[in-house]
Amino acid sequence: RVLEPHAFDLSAGAWRPVTSGAGTGARSLRLVTFNIWFDPYHWEERLDAALGLIATWRADVVGLQEVTPR
């Protein structure tokens, strides 16, 4: 299945389809991946630290591994 590319329109506060050949105006993309480690050992401290780092990096896309429902 082919997916249509979209870009977030800040002025409209919504995702809009990107027309063929049109750019988003973005000159960079910051992608961050983070291994959360599902073990309960110091879980809350590790979560606070991880969320703080992720907020500091101000990534466009965040990928998380070993995430549990908690």
FENCORLIN-V981150 format. One record per pair of residues at least 6 apart in sequence whose ideal C-beta (glycine too) atoms are under 8 Angstrom apart, sorted by the first residue. I is the first residue (numbers start at 1). J is the second residue. Records with the same first field share a line. If there is no record, write none. Layout:
# FENCORLIN-V981150
I: J ; J
This chain:
# FENCORLIN-V981150
4: 17 ; 18
5: 17 ; 18
6: 15 ; 16 ; 17 ; 18
7: 15 ; 16 ; 18 ; 24 ; 26
8: 14 ; 15 ; 16
9: 15 ; 16
18: 24
26: 60
29: 60 ; 61
30: 57 ; 58 ; 59 ; 60 ; 61
31: 59 ; 60 ; 61 ; 63
32: 54 ; 57 ; 59 ; 61 ; 62 ; 63
33: 62 ; 63 ; 64 ; 65
34: 50 ; 53 ; 54 ; 62 ; 63 ; 64 ; 65
35: 65 ; 66
36: 46 ; 47 ; 50 ; 64 ; 65 ; 66 ; 67 ; 68
37: 46 ; 66
38: 66 ; 67 ; 68
43: 70
54: 62
